[in-house]
Amino acid sequence: MTTVQYRVVVAKNDERTEGPDDAAVVFSAPIAIVDDAFDAVVEFMRGRLKASGDTGAILDLLKSGDVDVAVRQLASRP
């Protein structure tokens, strides 16, 4: 099982993070692109959703829809 960390950047030095610091895959997105219609695959292809780690795991996670849900939930936190 691949460990994943999600980051939503609110402002400089202000990130909302979920997941372990030593995660195998890390997704990062600016809060400005996250809304109810957020599509992780589209934003990844546009280069606005960044990902690091194993490419196969990144693509599997994007395909599963888990990234969409996790990033939206993280962005909706106060």
C-alpha positions in Angstrom: 0.0 0.0 0.0 1.3 3.4 -1.0 1.4 6.2 1.6 0.0 9.5 0.4 0.2 13.1 1.6 -2.1 15.8 0.3 -1.2 19.5 0.6 -3.4 22.5 -0.2 -1.5 25.8 -0.3 -3.6 28.7 1.1 -0.8 31.3 1.2 2.9 31.6 1.5 3.9 29.5 4.6 0.3 28.4 5.1 -0.5 24.9 4.0 -3.2 22.4 5.0 -1.7 19.0 5.1 -3.0 15.5 5.5 -0.9 12.3 5.6 2.5 11.3 6.8 5.6 13.4 6.2 7.5 10.4 4.8 4.8 9.6 2.3 5.7 7.8 -0.9 3.5 10.1 -3.0 2.7 13.8 -2.4 0.0 15.9 -4.1 0.0 19.7 -3.8 -2.5 22.2 -5.1 -3.2 25.9 -4.6 -6.5 26.5 -2.8 -7.5 28.9 -5.7 -8.1 25.9 -8.1 -10.1 23.8 -5.6 -13.9 24.1 -5.9 -16.9 21.8 -6.2 -16.0 21.0 -9.8 -12.3 20.3 -9.0 -11.0 17.4 -11.2 -7.6 16.2 -10.1 -6.8 14.6 -13.5 -7.6 17.8 -15.4 -5.6 19.9 -13.0 -2.7 17.5 -13.0 -2.6 17.6 -16.8 -2.7 21.5 -16.7 0.2 21.4 -14.3 -1.7 23.1 -11.5 -1.9 20.0 -9.3 1.7 18.9 -8.5 2.7 15.3 -7.6 5.9 13.7 -6.6 6.7 10.0 -6.1 6.1 6.8 -8.0 4.5 7.6 -11.4 2.5 4.4 -11.4 1.1 5.1 -8.0 0.3 8.7 -8.9 -1.7 7.7 -12.0 -3.5 4.9 -10.1 -4.5 7.4 -7.4 -5.7 10.0 -9.9 -7.7 7.3 -11.8 -9.4 6.1 -8.5 -10.8 9.5 -7.7 -9.3 9.5 -4.2 -7.3 12.6 -4.9 -10.4 14.6 -5.9 -12.1 13.8 -2.6 -9.1 14.3 -0.4 -8.1 17.6 -1.8 -11.7 19.0 -1.7 -12.0 17.9 1.9 -8.7 19.5 2.8 -9.5 22.7 1.1 -12.9 23.0 2.9 -11.3 22.9 6.3 -11.2 26.3 8.1 
